[in-house]
Amino acid sequence: MNPVELKRQILEQSEKSGIRKKILAPDVGLNNEEVIEMGVALEGMTKGKGWGYVEAYILNHSNPVARLFEEYNAEKIAAAKALMLLMQYVDQVIKAKNELLEKANEKKEDA
């Protein structure tokens, strides 16, 4: 599977995961400022060269076609799912940050 297509599918699924909704839930223990701070930090991380290597590792180890050519191993499948969840979590925290900043800007404009 093409890495770009795999990434698209992983991130598309993150929209359906409910991760962002959980991050923004009041009972999670994070306030809006903490979510924004975390989102800014993660977004900065994704713009660095190191994240490119991490992302390549995630995509390589999450590729279902590549998994077919290896011996079936439940541990490797679990690790691939965990890596995909990490990628989705980073994506959703950044989107939660953007959502909070947009709401804050709207409130400023209304005032």
Buried (B, 14 or more C-beta within 10 A) or exposed (E): EEBEEBBEBBBEBBEEBEBBEEBBEEEEEBEBEEBBEBBBEBBEEBEEEEBEEBBEEBBEBBBEEBBEEEEEEEEEEEEBEEBBBEBBBBBBBBBBBEBBBEEEEEEEEEE
